[in-house]
Amino acid sequence: MISFRLSATVRLIAVSSLFFYLFMTPVTTTAQHTRKPKRVAIPAKLDSALLIHDLAFLASDATEGRATGTPGNLLAQQYIAKRFDSLGLLKTEGTYLQSFTFGNTNGTNVVGIIKGTKYPDSYIVLSAHYDHLGNRNGKIYYGADDDASGTACVMALAKYFIQHPPLHSLVLATFDAEERGLQGSKYYVDHPFVPLDKVMINVNIDIISRNDSNQVYASGLFHYPYLKKYVEEIKKATPINLLMGHDDSTKSRHDDWTNQSDHFSFHRKKIPFIYFGVEDHPDYHKPSDTFDKINKQFYFQVCTMVKDMALLLDRQTKLQ
């Protein structure tokens, strides 16, 4: 049997060891052992480099102006769908593509969905049109501002909201054949991927990448005045001169943008909209609407403003 009686020397060594352990050894807490791995920080900003890269491609020689039914349009369509797929946006019936026909022409919308974390059955539609005027008499109508700018913005928003999941579900829609009379959006609202009565609002983006006066308009408030407070809130936070107007149906057709882009298809279905766009510039619907004319800083700021508007709308349980 082991004796518990210790000599004085042994007792001194034991006490010294205990003192060293208690006062000289660094303290290790339970929290240190259970510390979770650090999360990789996700930027709160849009990916500006990818935004500009996408706009450059969509407005390049390769896509030849993206006229509906042309190889260049198909190339743009595939480019958008590939991006949606790489980001992991949800498909509808196994595809992002929605084919339609008008007259003797075939068109294709490209639509992806991000499910909301809190209100998955309530939707915000973020839209732009990716088609333009194509090649006419040997001249490419590049459509950098109209509307490669809006399409690249929607793609940037798709990446942002995959990284920062929204409360409501988002429909990221790039429509075809807008230049042929809003054909793609007309078809979509008649054959929607989500129930239209569950759509809170359409935020449409068309022609947003350049303006000499640093101005962009939020249009639609004449029809839906309760949306004005959201625009006023965003106006406080953006360096862009955000104006309201171009939606009064009592004024001239040229001044009223209500039916000038894809938001009109939603408006006809009694779905509220906010349309972001700049006033016409000298290169509108001309071959000279090219990538080199883009004001990159202004463009990024407008896309950021649209992102902030989407976030603000997403925080509402009801728009009123």
Secondary structure, DSSP 4 states (H G I P E B T S, - for coil): -------HHHHHHHHHHHHHHHHTSPP--HHHHTPPPPPPPPPSS--HHHHHHHHHHHTSGGGGGG-TTSHHHHHHHHHHHHHHHHHTPBPBTTBSEEEEEETTEEEEEEEEEE--SSEEEEEEEEEEE----EEETTEEE--IIIIIHHHHHHHHHHHHHHHS--SEEEEEEEES-GGGTSHHHHHHHHS-SS-GGGEEEEEEE-S-S--TTSEEEEE-TTT-GGGHHHHHHHHTT-SSEEEE-S--TTS-TTT--TTSSTHHHHHHTT--EEEEEPPP-TTTTSTT--GGG--HHHHHHHHHHHHHHHHHHHT-SS--
